[in-house]
Amino acid sequence: MATDANNKIYPLAFAVVESESTETWGWFLACIRRYVTDQRHLCVISDRHPGIQAIFRDTNQDYLQPPMTEHRYCLRHLCSNVNIRWNNETLKNLVWRAASATQERKFNATFDLIENVNRDAHQYLKDVLKEKWALTFDKDYRYGAMTTNISECFNGVLKGARSQPITVMVKYTWFKLNAYFDDRRNKSIEQLNSGKKWCKYALDIFMRNKVKAEHHRVTRLSAQQQSYQVDTPHNPGTARHRDHTHGVNLLQRTCTCQKWKLYKIPCSHVIAVCIRYRHDAEQYIDQCYSVDALFRSYAPVFPVLKDRLSWPDPEET
């Protein structure tokens, strides 16, 4: 499963295998690379199944190594593993908070709390590469996606295909997907025809950030370098009631809060700068969230399935 421009489930590939193993995972991922996409820096988020980890550790599989593929862990599974080992809800919540932190200082502060709560758990997490599970160290490949929930969600859609003969299973999946694509294709065309540029997911985040931006103070440091300081008032809803200062650079497309870089949607600090100096903040939303990108994802039309008499003889293939 992948996500579309509106952050909704995008079915990508299916396979029926004998068992979940290193060999079958290797074959499946090789098929994705050969038949689905050859793009660089493809981010694959998974649980820590031994078969998956083994195939990604195999340096002979070039297509599964950086810079071709970036492997990341599902945060929900990681937190579940921690909870199973130490059965501590506070510890589980701290792991989630650390992994979701967008700034290194916030990650470090929470990671220190984990050590205070349970040193064994702290060491367990230290032994896992930070870039695999912590958003701060992700290097911008996740686009904010932290779990494999979308895959598990789609399992329910195909529930009726289980325990069926292979041909029935394949046809059931085929027509379910066709209906899914047809529905979303039509909806994306409606949005394009109505003049919408951005998908609801990105626009909702943008508008929430815009409301926050109204309370920020902006100081220009350099008009030529488009460098700014943004001061934010304290938030009574947080534990630390202090003002915060962030640096924004529009030329480099950076903000020290890191949310712009990680989510590809302008944060409140960037929007505050744009409001103050009359820039169009929407231009800084990544094109991956555009309605046009949404349409192009669903534009291909499924071909008519061949009549059974036209199927090739399996003994000849």
C-alpha positions in Angstrom: 0.0 0.0 0.0 1.0 3.6 -0.6 -0.7 6.9 -0.1 -2.1 9.3 -2.7 -2.0 13.0 -2.9 -4.9 13.3 -0.4 -3.1 11.0 2.1 -5.6 8.2 1.4 -4.9 4.5 0.7 -3.3 3.8 -2.7 -3.3 0.1 -3.6 0.1 -0.7 -5.1 0.8 -4.4 -5.4 -0.5 -7.8 -4.3 1.0 -11.3 -4.2 0.1 -14.8 -3.1 3.0 -16.6 -1.6 3.6 -19.9 0.2 4.7 -18.3 3.4 6.2 -15.0 4.8 9.9 -15.5 4.5 13.1 -13.9 3.4 12.8 -15.5 0.0 9.2 -14.5 -0.6 9.8 -10.9 0.6 12.8 -10.6 -1.6 10.9 -11.9 -4.6 7.9 -9.6 -3.9 10.1 -6.4 -3.4 12.1 -7.3 -6.6 8.8 -7.5 -8.5 7.8 -4.0 -7.2 11.1 -2.6 -8.4 10.8 -4.3 -11.8 7.1 -3.8 -12.6 5.8 -1.0 -10.4 8.5 1.7 -9.8 12.2 2.3 -10.3 12.3 5.7 -8.6 15.2 6.5 -6.2 14.8 6.9 -2.5 11.6 4.8 -2.4 10.6 4.7 1.3 9.4 1.3 2.5 7.8 1.3 5.9 7.3 -2.1 7.5 7.2 -4.0 10.8 10.3 -5.8 12.0 9.5 -9.2 10.6 12.8 -11.3 10.4 12.2 -12.0 6.7 11.9 -8.3 5.9 14.9 -7.3 8.0 17.0 -10.0 6.4 16.3 -9.0 2.9 17.0 -5.3 3.6 20.3 -6.3 5.3 21.4 -8.3 2.2 23.9 -5.9 0.5 23.8 -8.0 -2.6 20.3 -6.7 -3.2 21.3 -3.3 -4.7 17.7 -2.3 -5.4 16.9 -2.4 -1.7 19.9 -0.4 -0.6 20.2 3.4 -0.4 20.0 5.5 -2.5 17.4 3.3 -4.3 15.4 2.3 -1.3 15.1 3.7 2.2 13.8 1.2 4.8 11.9 2.5 7.9 10.0 0.9 10.8 6.4 1.2 11.7 6.1 3.2 14.9 3.0 1.3 16.0 4.8 -2.0 15.8 7.9 -0.7 17.6 5.8 0.7 20.5 3.9 -2.5 20.7 7.2 -4.5 20.9 8.4 -2.2 23.7 5.1 -2.6 25.6 5.2 -6.4 25.2 8.7 -6.5 26.7 8.2 -4.1 29.6 4.4 -3.7 29.9 4.6 0.0 30.8 2.1 2.4 29.2 4.1 5.5 30.2 7.2 4.0 28.5 5.2 3.2 25.4 3.8 6.8 25.2 7.3 8.2 25.6 8.6 6.1 22.7 5.8 7.4 20.6 6.6 11.0 21.6 10.3 10.6 20.9 9.8 9.0 17.5 7.3 11.7 16.4 9.4 14.6 17.5 10.3 16.9 14.7 13.3 18.6 16.4 16.4 16.9 17.7 16.4 18.7 21.0 12.8 17.5 21.7 13.8 14.0 20.7 16.9 14.1 23.1 14.8 15.4 26.0 12.2 12.6 25.6 14.9 10.0 25.0 16.5 11.0 28.3 13.1 10.5 30.0 12.9 7.0 28.6 16.3 6.2 30.2 15.0 7.5 33.5 11.9 5.2 33.3 13.7 2.1 32.0 17.3 1.8 31.1 16.9 -1.6 29.4 14.3 -0.1 27.1 16.6 2.9 26.4 19.4 0.5 25.5 17.0 -1.5 23.3 16.1 1.6 21.3 19.8 2.8 21.1 20.6 -0.4 19.3 18.1 0.5 16.6 19.2 3.0 14.0 17.5 6.3 14.8 16.8 7.0 11.1 14.7 3.8 11.0 12.2 4.9 13.7 12.6 8.5 14.7 11.1 11.2 12.4 13.8 13.8 13.4 16.5 11.6 11.8 14.4 10.3 8.9 16.2 12.4 6.2 12.8 13.5 4.8 11.6 10.2 3.2 8.6 9.4 5.3 6.5 12.5 4.4 5.2 12.2 8.0 3.9 8.6 7.6 4.9 6.8 10.7 2.9 3.5 10.6 1.7 0.7 8.3 -2.0 1.3 9.3 -3.0 1.8 5.7 -1.9 -1.7 4.8 -3.8 -3.3 7.7 -6.9 -1.2 6.8 -7.1 -2.5 3.3 -7.0 -6.1 4.5 -10.6 -5.6 5.5 -11.6 -4.6 2.0 -10.3 -7.9 0.6 -11.6 -10.0 3.4 -14.1 -11.7 1.1 -11.3 -13.1 -1.1 -9.6 -15.2 1.6 -9.7 -19.0 1.4 -10.9 -18.7 -2.2 -9.3 -20.4 -5.2 -6.5 -18.4 -6.7 -8.4 -17.3 -9.8 -11.4 -16.2 -7.7 -9.1 -14.3 -5.4 -7.3 -12.5 -8.2 -10.6 -11.6 -10.0 -12.1 -10.4 -6.7 -9.1 -8.2 -6.0 -9.0 -6.9 -9.6 -12.7 -5.7 -9.7 -12.5 -4.3 -6.1 -9.5 -2.2 -7.2 -11.1 -1.2 -10.5 -14.1 0.1 -8.5 -11.8 1.9 -6.1 -9.8 3.6 -8.9 -12.9 4.5 -10.9 -14.5 6.2 -7.9 -11.4 8.2 -7.1 -10.7 9.0 -10.7 -14.1 10.6 -11.1 -13.8 12.5 -7.8 -10.4 13.9 -8.8 -11.8 15.0 -12.2 -14.7 16.8 -10.3 -12.1 18.6 -8.2 -10.1 19.6 -11.2 -13.1 20.9 -13.0 -14.2 23.0 -10.0 -10.8 24.7 -10.0 -9.3 23.1 -6.9 -5.5 23.1 -6.8 -4.7 21.4 -3.5 -6.1 18.2 -1.9 -8.1 18.5 1.3 -5.4 16.8 3.4 -2.7 19.4 2.7 -5.1 22.3 2.6 -6.5 21.5 6.1 -3.0 21.4 7.6 -2.2 24.6 5.7 -5.3 26.4 7.1 -4.6 25.2 10.7 -1.0 26.5 10.4 -2.4 29.8 9.0 -4.5 30.4 12.1 -1.4 29.8 14.3 0.6 32.2 12.1 -1.6 35.1 13.1 0.0 35.2 16.5 3.6 35.0 15.4 6.0 38.0 15.2 8.3 38.3 12.2 11.6 40.1 11.9 13.4 40.2 8.5 17.1 39.5 8.8 18.0 39.7 5.1 15.8 40.7 2.1 18.4 39.3 -0.3 18.7 36.0 1.4 15.0 35.9 2.4 16.1 35.1 5.9 13.7 35.8 8.8 13.3 35.3 12.6 9.9 34.2 13.8 8.9 34.5 17.5 5.9 32.6 18.8 4.0 33.4 22.0 3.9 30.7 24.7 1.3 28.0 24.4 -0.7 27.5 27.6 -1.6 24.0 26.4 2.0 22.8 26.6 4.2 21.9 29.6 6.7 24.6 28.8 5.1 28.0 28.9 7.9 29.9 27.0 8.2 31.9 23.9 10.0 30.1 21.0 12.2 31.5 18.2 12.5 29.9 14.8 14.6 30.8 11.7 12.9 30.7 8.3 14.8 30.8 4.9 12.5 31.0 1.9 15.3 30.6 -0.6 16.6 27.4 1.1 13.0 26.3 2.0 13.9 25.7 5.6 12.5 26.4 9.0 14.2 25.3 12.2 11.0 23.6 13.4 11.7 21.1 10.6 7.9 20.6 9.9 8.1 22.2 6.5 10.9 19.9 5.4 9.3 16.7 7.0 5.7 17.2 5.8 6.3 19.2 2.7 3.6 21.7 3.8 4.5 25.2 5.0 4.5 25.5 8.8 3.0 28.4 10.7 6.3 30.2 10.8 6.7 30.1 7.0 3.1 31.3 6.6 3.7 34.1 9.1 6.6 35.4 6.9 4.5 35.1 3.8 1.6 37.1 5.4 4.0 39.8 6.7 5.8 40.3 3.3 2.9 39.5 1.0 4.2 36.2 -0.5 1.9 33.5 -1.7 2.4 30.8 1.0 0.5 28.2 -1.0 3.4 28.1 -3.6 5.4 26.3 -1.0 3.1 23.3 -0.7 4.7 20.4 -2.4 3.2 19.4 -5.8 2.7 15.9 -4.5 -0.4 17.2 -2.7 -1.9 18.8 -5.8 -5.3 17.7 -7.3 -3.4 17.2 -10.6 -1.1 14.6 -8.9 -4.2 13.0 -7.4 -5.8 12.7 -10.8 -2.7 11.3 -12.5 -2.5 8.6 -9.8 -5.9 7.3 -10.8 -5.9 8.2 -14.5 -4.9 4.8 -15.9 -7.9 2.7 -16.8 -8.0 -1.1 -16.1 -8.1 -3.1 -19.3 -10.8 -5.7 -19.9 -9.8 -9.1 -18.5 -9.1 -11.7 -21.2 -11.7 -14.4 -21.7 -10.7 -17.7 -20.1 -10.2 -19.4 -23.5 -7.6 -16.8 -24.3 -5.4 -17.6 -21.3 -2.0 -19.0 -22.1 -1.3 -22.7 -21.4 0.6 -22.7 -18.0 2.7 -25.6 -19.3 3.9 -23.5 -22.2 4.8 -20.4 -20.1 
